[in-house]
Amino acid sequence: MIDNNDSLARTAHAFGMTDLEFEQRSQVEAELAAQQVIRRWQEEEEALAESFDALKLFDEEENPHLF
């Protein structure tokens, strides 16, 4: 007896792909999301570093006796 309503068949029908393809796609999506988070952190760190550089430059120009 063949079960035509197994998880593979249901996944393939619902998503247009097999469960293995669905898992692979989910892994790729998770990796992309993680890369986006890392990229966002790097951009925030760069912006913060630029702010500190600008603040330091301001302090050096306004208060040269401190350096």
C-alpha positions in Angstrom: 0.0 0.0 0.0 1.4 3.4 -1.0 0.7 6.4 1.2 0.1 9.3 -1.3 -0.4 11.8 1.5 3.1 11.6 3.2 5.0 14.7 4.3 7.1 14.8 1.2 4.1 14.9 -1.1 2.3 17.5 1.1 5.3 19.7 1.2 5.9 19.4 -2.5 2.2 20.2 -3.2 2.1 23.1 -0.7 5.3 24.8 -1.6 6.1 23.5 -5.1 9.2 21.8 -3.8 10.3 18.7 -1.9 10.9 18.8 1.9 14.7 18.5 1.2 14.5 21.5 -1.2 12.4 23.4 1.4 15.0 22.7 4.1 17.9 23.8 1.9 16.0 27.0 1.0 15.3 27.6 4.7 19.0 27.2 5.5 20.0 29.7 2.7 17.4 32.2 4.0 18.7 31.8 7.6 22.3 32.4 6.4 21.3 35.5 4.4 19.4 36.8 7.5 22.5 36.3 9.6 24.7 38.0 7.1 22.3 41.0 7.0 22.5 41.2 10.8 26.3 41.1 10.7 26.4 43.8 7.9 24.1 46.0 10.0 26.4 45.7 13.0 29.4 46.6 10.9 27.6 49.6 9.5 26.6 50.7 13.0 30.2 50.3 14.3 31.6 52.3 11.3 29.1 55.1 12.0 30.0 55.1 15.7 33.7 55.2 14.8 33.1 58.1 12.5 31.2 59.9 15.2 34.1 59.4 17.7 36.6 60.6 15.1 34.5 63.7 14.5 34.2 64.3 18.2 37.9 63.9 18.7 38.7 66.3 15.9 36.3 68.8 17.4 38.0 68.4 20.8 41.4 68.8 19.2 40.4 72.0 17.3 38.5 73.5 20.2 40.8 72.4 23.0 44.3 72.0 21.7 45.8 72.2 25.2 44.2 68.9 26.1 46.2 67.0 23.6 
